[in-house]
Amino acid sequence: MPLKQPLAGKVGLVVGVANTHSIATGCARAFRAAGADLALTYLNDRARPYVEPVAHAVEAALLMPLDVEHEGQLEAVMDRIAAGWGRLDFLLHAIAFCPSDDLHGRVVDCSKAGFTRAMDISVHSLIRMTRLAEPLMRDGGSILTVSYYGAEKVVPHYNVMGPVKAALEATVRSLAAELGPGGIRVNALSPGPIATRAASGIACFEDMLASAMEKAPEHRLVTIDEVGAVAAMLVGDAARGVTGNVTFVDGGLSVVA
């Protein structure tokens, strides 16, 4: 007897795939394996060749450009989903950015422009996506974003992204409270350090990986597919009682002093 696919019949949008090594890729693979139909986005024409193999692998029904700094692109994505599916059951927001000069400097030295841009792309884009997704989740739904332990504690070299991720987690709680009456759940994943394109911009990232392997109870790094497995659980009906939560997928790293 075939195993039941817990996301069969559900449709979801995955934002944040940069290449085959992205956390969003692991999530997309898990969503598809659980039976969901997917729409994926890519940042721009330069990024598209790196995202297309992922879209093909997960048999994405839609592949669309999305740069949240470009006026109208997010609305166009949601319009295509509305036209094609008429609804949206879940959304993964896995994008973050900070200009390198601000990311590599002290928080106290962060420029107003850099801080504003980091907050806009990494946090306010979640608010905008949620606002547009809400009418498509008439029968309820699930929204996921991706955080990091630097939201709670000062992590060396994570710098201004710590306050940015703290704002993201606070936003998750507020959105969960506001959208809960409509049956829409909002949660965050907090993976341990993973060698992705986005993480490569953090100074001394190799040291961060080595430290995680040494300190984590399992003495290893988590994989994008392990993160994806938790993501698939959280957007499914099995987690219908979970909202406003930050779920760590870090091999226990966050519990060690």
DOMARTOR-767436 format. One line per 5 residues: number of its first residue (from 1); their letters; for each residue x, y, z of N, C-alpha, C. Coordinates in nm, 4 decimals, padded with zeros to 6 digits. Atoms other than C-alpha are relative to their C-alpha. Example, Ala and Ser with C-alpha at 12.3 -4.5 7.8 and 13.67 -1.06 7.14 Angstrom:
<nodes>
1	AS	00.0890:-00.1190:00.0000:01.2300:-00.4500:00.7800:00.0900:00.1200:00.0000 | -00.0820:-00.1190:-00.0060:01.3670:-00.1060:00.7140:-00.0770:00.1090:00.0730;
</nodes>
This chain:
<nodes>
1	MPLKQ	00.0856:-00.1190:00.0000:00.0000:00.0000:00.0000:00.0893:00.1242:00.0000 | -00.0867:-00.1180:00.0082:00.1551:00.3347:-00.1047:-00.0164:00.0899:00.1220 | 00.0039:-00.0913:-00.1125:00.2445:00.5840:00.1672:-00.0833:00.1230:-00.0361 | 00.0814:-00.1192:00.0218:00.0026:00.8733:00.2053:00.0908:00.1221:-00.0084 | -00.0759:-00.1233:00.0146:00.1435:01.2063:00.0867:-00.0740:00.1105:00.0749;
6	PLAGK	00.0730:-00.0931:-00.0868:00.0546:01.4598:00.3580:-00.0315:00.1350:-00.0621 | 00.0287:-00.1278:00.0654:00.0653:01.7606:00.1215:-00.0720:-00.0183:-00.1336 | 00.0718:00.0245:00.1246:-00.1269:01.5982:-00.1637:-00.1209:00.0915:-00.0104 | 00.1116:-00.0907:00.0229:-00.3746:01.8433:-00.3136:00.0271:00.1425:00.0426 | -00.0343:-00.1355:-00.0426:-00.1988:02.1468:-00.1655:00.0906:00.0665:-00.1026;
11	VGLVV	-00.0842:-00.0776:00.0912:-00.0329:02.4241:-00.3654:00.0773:00.1025:00.0819 | -00.0835:-00.0891:-00.0794:00.2556:02.6323:-00.2405:00.0956:00.0817:-00.0847 | -00.0960:-00.0895:00.0633:00.4881:02.9162:-00.3332:00.1303:-00.0035:00.0789 | -00.1325:00.0038:-00.0617:00.8617:02.8887:-00.2635:00.0816:00.1176:-00.0530 | -00.0778:-00.1186:00.0353:01.0579:03.2150:-00.2629:00.1361:-00.0089:00.0693;
16	GVANT	-00.1319:00.0003:-00.0608:01.4327:03.2100:-00.2098:00.0963:-00.1040:-00.0536 | -00.0943:00.0941:00.0618:01.5824:02.9369:-00.4268:00.1025:00.0790:-00.0797 | -00.1078:-00.0627:00.0769:01.9212:03.0612:-00.5493:00.0714:-00.1016:-00.0863 | -00.0649:00.1093:00.0737:02.0671:02.7257:-00.6597:-00.0361:-00.1307:00.0695 | 00.0344:00.1312:-00.0551:02.0603:02.3555:-00.5749:00.0405:-00.0155:00.1461;
21	HSIAT	-00.0478:00.0105:-00.1378:02.2310:02.4200:-00.2403:-00.0796:00.0857:00.0984 | 00.0764:-00.0911:-00.0853:01.9751:02.6692:-00.1047:-00.0869:-00.0754:00.1010 | 00.0942:00.0553:-00.0965:01.7741:02.5992:00.2085:-00.1386:-00.0125:-00.0630 | 00.1305:00.0058:00.0668:01.4668:02.6799:-00.0014:-00.0097:-00.1188:-00.0953 | 00.0004:00.1181:00.0876:01.5695:02.3990:-00.2384:-00.0332:-00.1254:00.0795;
26	GCARA	00.0324:00.1141:-00.0846:01.5661:02.1447:00.0419:-00.1461:-00.0012:00.0379 | 00.1418:-00.0103:-00.0337:01.2233:02.2714:00.1403:-00.0875:-00.0355:-00.1197 | 00.0784:00.0292:00.1204:01.0920:02.2589:-00.2166:-00.0020:-00.1498:-00.0294 | -00.0050:00.1447:00.0239:01.2099:01.8994:-00.2549:-00.0899:-00.0751:00.0975 | 00.0836:00.0665:-00.0996:01.0381:01.8007:00.0682:-00.1484:00.0256:-00.0258;
31	FRAAG	00.1398:-00.0314:00.0318:00.7157:01.9791:-00.0272:-00.0502:-00.0882:-00.1141 | 00.0413:00.0786:00.1173:00.7073:01.8006:-00.3622:-00.0092:-00.1488:00.0335 | 00.0025:00.1408:-00.0393:00.7919:01.4624:-00.2121:-00.1241:-00.0324:00.0823 | 00.1206:00.0191:-00.0806:00.4970:01.5124:00.0235:-00.1273:00.0193:-00.0809 | 00.1158:-00.0040:00.0885:00.2678:01.5656:-00.2761:-00.0484:00.1365:-00.0434;
36	ADLAL	00.0466:-00.1340:00.0337:00.2387:01.9438:-00.3095:00.0361:00.0384:-00.1432 | -00.0339:-00.0661:00.1257:00.2279:02.1330:-00.6381:00.0596:00.1366:00.0335 | -00.0786:-00.1158:-00.0394:00.4706:02.4238:-00.6397:00.0129:00.1060:-00.1079 | -00.0450:-00.1117:00.0822:00.5432:02.7646:-00.7830:00.1311:00.0483:00.0614 | -00.1297:-00.0482:-00.0452:00.9033:02.8884:-00.7604:00.0286:00.1349:-00.0623;
41	TYLND	-00.0433:-00.1278:00.0567:01.0636:03.2265:-00.8155:00.1516:00.0031:-00.0117 | -00.1436:-00.0242:00.0133:01.4070:03.3420:-00.9277:00.0219:00.1510:00.0030 | -00.0243:-00.1422:-00.0244:01.5704:03.6767:-00.8545:00.0003:00.0827:-00.1280 | -00.0147:-00.0754:00.1253:01.6600:03.7889:-01.2085:00.0503:-00.0940:-00.1090 | -00.0422:00.0834:00.1127:01.7735:03.6633:-01.5499:00.1344:-00.0668:00.0251;
46	RARPY	-00.1303:00.0590:-00.0308:02.1253:03.6039:-01.4196:-00.0145:-00.1203:00.0931 | 00.0209:00.1096:-00.0945:01.9917:03.3783:-01.1443:-00.0807:-00.1152:-00.0594 | 00.0936:00.1016:00.0503:01.7393:03.1899:-01.3576:00.0662:-00.1332:-00.0377 | -00.0598:00.1296:00.0345:01.9805:02.9239:-01.4978:00.0344:-00.0862:00.1207 | -00.0326:00.0756:-00.1205:02.0673:02.8229:-01.1399:-00.1256:-00.0503:00.0713;
51	VEPVA	00.1255:00.0382:-00.0645:01.7044:02.7995:-01.0314:-00.0781:-00.1000:-00.0855 | 00.0761:00.0878:00.0888:01.5640:02.6208:-01.3375:00.0191:-00.1481:00.0289 | -00.0142:00.1434:-00.0311:01.7206:02.2808:-01.2497:-00.0815:-00.0420:00.1225 | 00.0807:00.0302:-00.1183:01.5483:02.2961:-00.9116:-00.1478:-00.0044:-00.0376 | 00.1397:-00.0030:00.0440:01.2180:02.3919:-01.0734:-00.0362:-00.1263:-00.0769;
56	HAVEA	00.0247:00.1231:00.0755:01.2470:02.0975:-01.3130:-00.0055:-00.1206:00.0929 | -00.0073:00.1147:-00.0903:01.3395:01.8571:-01.0332:-00.1263:-00.0147:00.0840 | 00.1215:00.0060:-00.0831:01.0320:01.9491:-00.8279:-00.1268:00.0148:-00.0841 | 00.1133:-00.0079:00.0932:00.8096:01.9704:-01.1384:-00.0876:00.1226:00.0290 | 00.0717:-00.1229:-00.0333:00.7167:02.3293:-01.0574:-00.0985:00.0375:-00.1104;
61	ALLMP	00.1016:-00.0406:00.0964:00.3961:02.4409:-01.2250:00.0261:00.1404:-00.0514 | -00.0296:-00.1380:00.0363:00.5160:02.8020:-01.2308:00.1426:00.0341:00.0415 | -00.1322:-00.0540:-00.0327:00.8600:02.9653:-01.2415:-00.0017:00.1459:-00.0436 | 00.0225:-00.1419:00.0267:00.8481:03.3430:-01.2133:00.1114:00.0860:00.0580 | -00.0987:-00.0921:-00.0576:01.0869:03.6349:-01.1621:-00.0571:00.0725:00.1209;
66	LDVEH	00.0431:-00.0762:-00.1158:01.0716:03.8042:-00.8244:00.1199:00.0638:00.0682 | -00.0919:-00.0813:-00.0780:01.2907:04.0804:-00.6906:-00.0886:00.0913:00.0825 | 00.0952:-00.0747:-00.0828:01.1056:04.2283:-00.3936:00.0287:00.1487:00.0024 | -00.0298:-00.1429:00.0097:01.2790:04.5610:-00.4548:-00.0562:00.0611:-00.1278 | 00.0563:-00.0493:00.1253:01.1165:04.5890:-00.7988:-00.1510:00.0147:00.0138;
71	EGQLE	00.1421:-00.0312:-00.0152:00.7766:04.7542:-00.7854:-00.0850:-00.0868:-00.0927 | 00.0976:00.0746:00.0785:00.4949:04.5281:-00.9002:00.0326:-00.1464:-00.0219 | -00.0328:00.1404:00.0283:00.6846:04.1984:-00.9267:-00.0693:-00.0955:00.0965 | 00.0668:00.0873:-00.0964:00.5424:04.0513:-00.6069:-00.1488:-00.0107:-00.0320 | 00.1422:00.0024:00.0378:00.1924:04.1484:-00.7121:-00.0218:-00.0872:-00.1232;
76	AVMDR	00.0121:00.0810:00.1215:00.2513:03.9856:-01.0526:00.0069:-00.1486:00.0325 | -00.0105:00.1403:-00.0415:00.3564:03.6597:-00.8862:-00.1333:-00.0477:00.0592 | 00.1253:00.0407:-00.0634:00.0433:03.6498:-00.6728:-00.1161:-00.0009:-00.0989 | 00.1046:-00.0015:00.1023:-00.1747:03.7414:-00.9698:00.0033:-00.1272:-00.0841 | -00.0113:00.1233:00.0789:-00.0392:03.4439:-01.1680:-00.0470:-00.1205:00.0802;
81	IAAGW	00.0477:00.1094:-00.0841:-00.1037:03.2123:-00.8755:-00.1521:00.0028:00.0100 | 00.1456:-00.0135:-00.0067:-00.4569:03.3475:-00.8435:-00.0650:-00.0467:-00.1298 | 00.0567:00.0389:00.1297:-00.5167:03.2987:-01.2156:00.0140:-00.1498:-00.0247 | -00.0254:00.1409:00.0281:-00.3641:02.9501:-01.2260:-00.0649:-00.0956:00.0977 | 00.0500:00.0903:-00.1034:-00.4762:02.7973:-00.8966:-00.1237:00.0540:00.0718;
86	GRLDF	00.1127:-00.0586:-00.0714:-00.7240:03.0414:-00.7466:00.0132:-00.0033:00.1508 | -00.0208:00.0075:-00.1447:-00.5789:02.9773:-00.4027:00.1478:-00.0258:00.0268 | -00.1357:00.0323:-00.0423:-00.2568:02.9282:-00.2072:-00.0104:-00.0636:00.1381 | 00.0085:00.0704:-00.1282:-00.2171:02.6757:00.0736:00.1180:00.0287:00.0909 | -00.1151:-00.0336:-00.0842:00.1339:02.7622:00.1909:00.1009:00.0823:-00.0781;
91	LLHAI	-00.0996:-00.0903:00.0555:00.4178:03.0037:00.1330:00.1285:-00.0135:00.0802 | -00.1305:-00.0038:-00.0646:00.7901:02.9818:00.2091:00.0722:00.1267:-00.0428 | -00.0767:-00.1232:00.0199:00.9728:03.3141:00.2452:00.1408:-00.0290:00.0506 | -00.1365:00.0366:-00.0381:01.3473:03.2363:00.2434:00.0987:00.0965:-00.0644 | -00.0885:-00.1010:00.0575:01.5102:03.5621:00.1392:00.0491:00.0945:00.1091;
96	AFCPS	-00.0601:-00.0976:-00.0913:01.7433:03.7965:00.3252:00.1171:00.0645:-00.0723 | -00.1118:-00.0709:00.0638:02.0007:04.0563:00.2268:00.0433:00.1165:00.0873 | -00.0550:-00.1204:-00.0607:02.2299:04.3189:00.3727:00.1206:00.0414:-00.0830 | -00.1195:-00.0436:00.0746:02.4850:04.5308:00.1811:00.1265:-00.0402:00.0748 | -00.1187:00.0590:-00.0622:02.8312:04.3870:00.2432:00.0716:00.0952:00.0950;
101	DDLHG	-00.0691:-00.0947:-00.0880:02.9784:04.7044:00.3927:-00.0658:00.0065:00.1375 | 00.0725:-00.0033:-00.1268:02.7086:04.7068:00.6590:00.0040:-00.1353:00.0696 | -00.0034:00.1345:-00.0579:02.7105:04.3297:00.7097:00.1329:-00.0284:00.0673 | -00.1330:00.0320:-00.0512:03.0847:04.3183:00.7697:00.0489:00.0970:00.1067 | -00.0401:-00.0961:-00.1016:03.0977:04.6144:01.0064:-00.0760:-00.0198:00.1299;
106	RVVDC	00.0695:00.0048:-00.1273:02.9874:04.6718:01.3625:-00.1443:00.0494:-00.0161 | 00.1387:-00.0458:00.0033:02.6177:04.7193:01.4305:-00.0059:00.1512:00.0211 | 00.0023:-00.1428:-00.0316:02.6917:05.0626:01.5727:00.0419:00.0857:-00.1190 | -00.0459:-00.0737:00.1180:02.8508:05.1636:01.2410:-00.0898:-00.0201:-00.1217 | 00.0870:00.0294:00.1147:02.5684:05.0358:01.0188:-00.0649:00.1291:-00.0510;
111	SKAGF	00.0602:-00.1194:00.0592:02.4438:05.3002:00.7776:-00.1522:-00.0084:00.0036 | 00.1458:-00.0033:00.0048:02.0824:05.4106:00.7718:-00.0506:-00.0683:-00.1264 | 00.0435:00.0597:00.1270:02.0551:05.3091:00.4062:00.0147:-00.1522:00.0029 | -00.0220:00.1436:-00.0055:02.2047:04.9651:00.4703:-00.0980:-00.0696:00.0919 | 00.0943:00.0586:-00.0947:01.9869:04.8972:00.7722:-00.1409:-00.0022:-00.0591;
116	TRAMD	00.1332:-00.0091:00.0601:01.6760:05.0130:00.5905:-00.0185:-00.1043:-00.1098 | 00.0103:00.0977:00.1090:01.7501:04.7953:00.2884:-00.0056:-00.1426:00.0539 | 00.0019:00.1335:-00.0591:01.8246:04.4898:00.5021:-00.1368:-00.0314:00.0604 | 00.1313:00.0209:-00.0597:01.4971:04.5343:00.6899:-00.1086:-00.0139:-00.1056 | 00.1007:00.0056:00.1061:01.2986:04.5917:00.3723:-00.0008:-00.1363:-00.0683;
121	ISVHS	-00.0087:00.1261:00.0736:01.4248:04.2823:00.1896:-00.0240:-00.1195:00.0913 | 00.0009:00.1171:-00.0868:01.4558:04.0502:00.4883:-00.1256:-00.0121:00.0855 | 00.1130:00.0016:-00.0925:01.1517:04.1497:00.6961:-00.1283:00.0544:-00.0630 | 00.1238:-00.0585:00.0508:00.9054:04.3855:00.5313:-00.0537:-00.0758:-00.1208 | 00.0477:00.0810:00.1125:00.8927:04.1616:00.2229:-00.0907:-00.1130:00.0481;
126	LIRMT	00.0892:00.1019:-00.0557:00.7403:03.8934:00.4468:-00.1377:00.0590:00.0274 | 00.1286:-00.0653:-00.0259:00.4709:04.1389:00.5523:-00.0760:00.0207:-00.1309 | 00.0664:-00.0234:00.1284:00.3996:04.2294:00.1905:-00.0511:-00.1298:-00.0613 | 00.0437:00.1290:00.0537:00.3863:03.8647:00.0822:-00.1218:-00.0520:00.0745 | 00.1114:00.0481:-00.0811:00.1560:03.7786:00.3685:-00.1282:00.0748:-00.0328;
131	RLAEP	00.1183:-00.0797:00.0327:-00.0804:04.0645:00.2873:-00.0611:-00.0444:-00.1325 | 00.0503:00.0430:00.1301:-00.1063:03.9471:-00.0747:-00.0471:-00.1450:00.0013 | 00.0384:00.1414:-00.0061:-00.1311:03.5790:00.0189:-00.1298:-00.0210:00.0762 | 00.1168:00.0200:-00.0864:-00.4066:03.6265:00.2752:-00.1302:-00.0223:-00.0768 | 00.1250:00.0247:00.0729:-00.6928:03.6594:00.0224:-00.0019:-00.1337:-00.0742;
136	LMRDG	-00.0078:00.1289:00.0686:-00.5689:03.3407:-00.1489:-00.0085:-00.1177:00.0964 | 00.0077:00.1044:-00.1029:-00.5810:03.1486:00.1807:-00.1359:00.0077:00.0685 | 00.1357:-00.0154:-00.0527:-00.9569:03.1687:00.2228:-00.0378:-00.1126:00.0962 | 00.0303:00.1148:-00.0856:-00.9698:02.8221:00.3816:00.1127:-00.0289:00.0980 | -00.1141:00.0175:-00.0880:-00.6614:02.8771:00.5943:00.1259:-00.0295:-00.0788;
141	GSILT	-00.1263:00.0255:00.0680:-00.2964:02.8231:00.5154:00.1156:00.0094:00.0973 | -00.1207:-00.0023:-00.0820:00.0588:02.8260:00.6388:00.1065:00.0850:-00.0674 | -00.1071:-00.0859:00.0492:00.3377:03.0820:00.6008:00.1243:-00.0275:00.0833 | -00.1274:00.0300:-00.0648:00.6998:03.0003:00.6808:00.1050:00.1006:-00.0426 | -00.1174:-00.0779:00.0350:01.0100:03.2165:00.6946:00.1219:-00.0655:00.0634;
146	VSYYG	-00.1244:00.0621:-00.0460:01.3742:03.1429:00.7761:00.0787:00.1000:00.0836 | -00.0739:-00.0844:-00.0918:01.5549:03.2902:01.0751:00.1353:-00.0640:00.0321 | -00.1281:00.0565:-00.0449:01.8793:03.2133:01.2617:00.0177:00.0354:00.1470 | -00.0220:-00.0171:-00.1431:01.9986:03.1876:01.6224:00.0546:00.1383:00.0353 | -00.0477:-00.1356:-00.0215:02.1639:03.5280:01.5838:-00.1099:00.0982:00.0328;
151	AEKVV	00.1125:-00.0832:-00.0418:01.8150:03.6694:01.6415:-00.0116:00.0057:00.1518 | 00.0132:00.0089:-00.1452:01.8395:03.5612:02.0067:00.1285:00.0365:00.0736 | -00.1289:-00.0226:-00.0636:02.2094:03.5779:02.0913:00.0954:00.0649:-00.0992 | -00.0992:-00.0627:00.0871:02.5059:03.7730:01.9582:00.0936:-00.1078:-00.0537 | -00.0852:00.0991:00.0672:02.6816:03.5485:01.7072:00.1125:00.0745:-00.0709;
156	PHYNV	-00.1111:-00.0706:00.0644:03.0312:03.6585:01.5981:-00.0156:00.0033:-00.1519 | 00.0006:-00.0256:00.1446:03.0360:03.8054:01.2449:-00.1399:00.0057:-00.0605 | 00.1355:-00.0107:00.0547:02.6564:03.7909:01.2072:-00.0465:00.1456:-00.0001 | 00.0124:-00.1455:-00.0010:02.6521:04.1584:01.2996:-00.1445:00.0484:-00.0126 | 00.1310:-00.0645:00.0046:02.3507:04.3632:01.1882:-00.1128:-00.0960:-00.0368;
161	MGPVK	00.1060:00.0953:00.0309:02.1649:04.0562:01.0626:-00.0630:-00.0576:00.1261 | 00.0618:00.0416:-00.1258:02.1077:03.9682:01.4288:-00.1228:00.0829:00.0320 | 00.1196:-00.0823:-00.0203:01.8777:04.2663:01.4884:-00.1051:-00.0181:-00.1094 | 00.0958:00.0187:00.1095:01.7206:04.2088:01.1455:-00.0801:-00.1283:00.0208 | 00.0713:00.1257:-00.0227:01.6369:03.8457:01.2240:-00.0868:00.0071:00.1258;
166	AALEA	00.0851:-00.0196:-00.1186:01.5093:03.9496:01.5679:-00.1310:00.0678:-00.0403 | 00.1202:-00.0660:00.0504:01.2672:04.1817:01.3885:-00.0865:-00.0979:-00.0785 | 00.0747:00.0999:00.0772:01.1702:03.8958:01.1571:-00.0794:-00.0910:00.0935 | 00.0686:00.0897:-00.0922:01.0851:03.6695:01.4501:-00.1145:00.0711:00.0724 | 00.1088:-00.0765:-00.0610:00.8818:03.9440:01.6198:-00.1152:00.0183:-00.0984;
171	TVRSL	00.1027:-00.0133:00.1038:00.6981:03.9947:01.2906:-00.0800:-00.1286:-00.0140 | 00.0686:00.1292:00.0063:00.6170:03.6229:01.2771:-00.1059:-00.0097:00.1095 | 00.0961:00.0079:-00.1104:00.4511:03.6447:01.6182:-00.1207:00.0907:-00.0228 | 00.1109:-00.0930:00.0253:00.2464:03.9503:01.5223:-00.0909:-00.0500:-00.1123 | 00.0806:00.0508:00.1114:00.1348:03.8010:01.1915:-00.0818:-00.1212:00.0424;
176	AAELG	00.0726:00.1181:-00.0475:00.0407:03.4750:01.3622:-00.1227:00.0409:00.0809 | 00.1126:-00.0464:-00.0812:-00.1791:03.6632:01.6094:-00.1087:00.0633:-00.0855 | 00.0971:-00.0708:00.0837:-00.3440:03.8735:01.3403:-00.0728:-00.0921:-00.0967 | 00.0593:00.0853:00.1024:-00.4064:03.5964:01.0872:-00.0601:-00.1285:00.0557 | 00.0522:00.1220:-00.0602:-00.4928:03.3191:01.3314:-00.1500:-00.0185:-00.0125;
181	PGGIR	00.1448:00.0176:00.0133:-00.8687:03.3884:01.3245:-00.0426:-00.0488:-00.1382 | 00.0307:00.0477:00.1348:-00.8599:03.3174:00.9503:00.0587:-00.1368:-00.0309 | -00.0553:00.1339:00.0201:-00.6900:02.9831:01.0018:00.1353:-00.0005:-00.0687 | -00.1320:-00.0095:00.0634:-00.3561:03.1074:00.8658:00.1058:-00.0028:00.1098 | -00.1077:00.0162:-00.0971:-00.0521:02.9939:01.0623:00.1283:00.0629:-00.0550;
186	VNALS	-00.1257:-00.0643:00.0391:00.2804:03.1805:01.0563:00.1095:-00.0481:00.0951 | -00.1091:00.0541:-00.0794:00.6044:03.0202:01.1758:00.1341:00.0323:-00.0637 | -00.1364:-00.0178:00.0513:00.9808:03.0510:01.1385:00.0810:-00.1260:00.0247 | -00.1021:00.1028:-00.0159:01.2473:02.7897:01.0835:00.1296:00.0682:00.0406 | -00.1295:-00.0551:-00.0379:01.5846:02.8485:01.2486:00.1058:-00.1096:-00.0170;
191	PGPIA	-00.1010:00.1035:00.0235:01.8424:02.6202:01.0861:00.1351:00.0386:00.0596 | -00.1389:-00.0257:-00.0340:02.1981:02.5834:01.2053:00.0731:00.0492:-00.1233 | -00.0752:-00.0487:00.1164:02.4737:02.7205:00.9807:00.0136:-00.1070:-00.1076 | -00.0073:00.0885:00.1162:02.4661:02.5645:00.6341:00.0743:00.0741:-00.1093 | -00.0799:-00.0637:00.1056:02.7044:02.6331:00.3468:-00.0874:00.0279:-00.1215;
196	TRAAS	00.0822:-00.0434:00.1122:02.4723:02.8210:00.1121:00.0620:00.1249:-00.0612 | -00.0498:-00.1209:00.0641:02.5320:03.1063:-00.1293:-00.0227:00.1220:00.0882 | 00.0306:-00.1149:-00.0845:02.3638:03.3514:00.1056:00.0952:00.0070:00.1189 | -00.0860:00.0017:-00.1185:02.5733:03.2415:00.4033:00.1442:00.0332:-00.0330 | -00.1392:-00.0245:00.0373:02.8962:03.2779:00.2095:00.0388:00.1466:00.0138;
201	GIACF	-00.0293:-00.1422:-00.0154:02.8664:03.6557:00.2465:00.0389:00.0386:00.1418 | -00.0344:-00.0279:-00.1391:02.9192:03.6310:00.6238:00.1498:-00.0210:00.0196 | -00.1441:00.0097:-00.0226:03.2786:03.6960:00.7283:00.0316:-00.1196:00.0903 | -00.0480:00.1127:-00.0823:03.4697:03.3956:00.8708:-00.1060:-00.1096:00.0108 | 00.1084:00.0982:-00.0075:03.1784:03.1663:00.7833:00.0523:-00.1412:00.0203;
206	EDMLA	-00.0573:00.1332:-00.0209:03.4051:02.8618:00.7685:00.0249:-00.0250:00.1486 | -00.0196:00.0135:-00.1447:03.4896:02.9263:01.1334:-00.1330:-00.0272:00.0701 | 00.1323:00.0223:-00.0573:03.1172:02.9403:01.2118:-00.0442:-00.1446:-00.0198 | 00.0339:00.1400:00.0269:03.0670:02.6011:01.0471:00.0782:-00.0937:00.0912 | -00.0845:00.0855:-00.0837:03.3583:02.4478:01.2354:-00.0444:00.0057:00.1459;
211	SAMEK	00.0459:-00.0151:-00.1374:03.2348:02.5873:01.5663:-00.1307:-00.0742:00.0229 | 00.1278:00.0699:-00.0123:02.8851:02.4500:01.5033:00.0208:-00.1506:00.0102 | -00.0272:00.1439:-00.0035:03.0231:02.1023:01.4356:00.0594:-00.0410:00.1345 | -00.0642:00.0323:-00.1279:03.2279:02.1140:01.7540:-00.0980:00.0070:00.1160 | 00.0862:-00.0246:-00.1153:02.9557:02.2466:01.9852:-00.1316:-00.0766:-00.0036;
216	APEHR	00.1311:00.0647:00.0086:02.6392:02.0794:01.8562:00.0043:-00.1392:00.0617 | 00.0024:00.1331:-00.0604:02.5378:01.7685:02.0504:00.0250:-00.1130:-00.0996 | -00.0197:00.1035:00.1015:02.5360:01.5698:01.7261:00.1347:00.0114:-00.0704 | -00.1330:-00.0230:00.0609:02.8762:01.7135:01.6234:-00.0032:-00.0128:-00.1519 | 00.0098:-00.0022:00.1456:02.7630:01.7650:01.2677:-00.0854:00.1182:-00.0408;
221	LVTID	00.0855:-00.1047:00.0549:02.5953:02.0198:01.0439:-00.1295:-00.0624:-00.0505 | 00.1249:00.0480:00.0581:02.2334:01.9849:00.9445:00.0030:00.0220:-00.1510 | 00.0065:-00.0099:00.1460:02.1426:01.9490:00.5764:-00.1252:00.0754:-00.0430 | 00.1181:-00.0697:00.0507:01.8999:02.1410:00.3593:-00.1202:-00.0933:-00.0073 | 00.1120:00.0944:00.0064:01.6922:01.8240:00.3263:-00.0591:-00.0255:00.1376;
226	EVGAV	00.0530:00.0126:-00.1357:01.6628:01.7916:00.7042:-00.0847:00.1216:00.0352 | 00.0807:-00.1203:-00.0203:01.5417:02.1505:00.7187:-00.1304:-00.0121:-00.0788 | 00.1181:00.0168:00.0834:01.3028:02.0717:00.4344:-00.1023:-00.0936:00.0608 | 00.0930:00.0951:-00.0619:01.1543:01.7762:00.6212:-00.0819:00.0665:00.1092 | 00.0724:-00.0717:-00.1052:01.0641:02.0020:00.9144:-00.0945:00.1027:-00.0631;
231	AAMLV	00.0857:-00.0970:00.0686:00.9289:02.2665:00.6763:-00.1267:-00.0673:-00.0523 | 00.1162:00.0713:00.0530:00.7010:02.0097:00.5116:-00.0968:-00.0378:00.1112 | 00.0861:00.0302:-00.1140:00.5714:01.9060:00.8514:-00.0768:00.1235:00.0441 | 00.0627:-00.1212:-00.0517:00.5021:02.2652:00.9546:-00.1093:00.0552:-00.0907 | 00.1051:-00.0514:00.0885:00.2991:02.3527:00.6445:-00.1153:-00.0981:-00.0154;
236	GDAAR	00.1036:00.1016:00.0127:00.0974:02.0329:00.6697:-00.1006:00.0036:00.1129 | 00.1074:00.0017:-00.0982:-00.2158:01.9548:00.8677:00.0438:-00.0578:00.1341 | -00.0474:00.0572:-00.1260:-00.0164:01.7623:01.1287:00.0444:00.1083:00.0975 | -00.0460:-00.1112:-00.0842:00.1114:02.0994:01.2568:-00.1061:00.1088:00.0118 | 00.1055:-00.1023:00.0002:-00.2260:02.2751:01.2525:-00.0127:00.0707:00.1348;
241	GVTGN	00.0031:-00.0661:-00.1295:-00.1820:02.3563:01.6230:00.1230:00.0825:00.0299 | -00.1269:-00.0710:-00.0203:00.1540:02.5294:01.5718:-00.0018:00.1307:-00.0775 | -00.0105:-00.1295:00.0666:00.1740:02.9008:01.4979:00.0721:00.0992:00.0905 | -00.0753:-00.0993:-00.0743:00.3847:03.1991:01.6015:00.1276:-00.0551:00.0600 | -00.1098:00.0734:-00.0603:00.6696:02.9602:01.6697:00.1286:00.0123:-00.0812;
246	VTFVD	-00.1298:00.0111:00.0657:01.0432:02.9486:01.5920:00.0509:-00.1415:00.0254 | -00.0426:00.1390:-00.0123:01.1510:02.5897:01.5243:00.1459:-00.0139:-00.0396 | -00.1422:00.0191:00.0269:01.5215:02.5129:01.5522:00.0235:-00.1336:-00.0703 | -00.0446:00.1210:00.0700:01.6701:02.2642:01.3065:00.1513:00.0128:-00.0082 | -00.1424:-00.0327:-00.0103:02.0316:02.2822:01.4200:00.0813:-00.1076:00.0718;
251	GGLSV	-00.0731:00.1066:-00.0670:02.1326:01.9463:01.5669:00.0225:00.0271:00.1468 | -00.0117:-00.0320:-00.1405:02.0849:02.0921:01.9137:00.0948:00.1116:00.0340 | -00.0992:-00.1051:-00.0240:02.3355:02.3744:01.8704:-00.0533:00.1097:00.0915 | 00.0575:-00.1128:-00.0747:02.0987:02.6330:02.0195:-00.0208:-00.0297:00.1474 | 00.0208:00.0299:-00.1421:02.0691:02.4480:02.3520:00.1322:-00.0054:00.0772;
256	VA	-00.1316:00.0099:-00.0637:02.4437:02.4486:02.4213:00.0543:00.1394:00.0297 | -00.0553:-00.1288:-00.0389:02.5995:02.7382:02.6123:00.1345:00.0232:-00.0685;
</nodes>
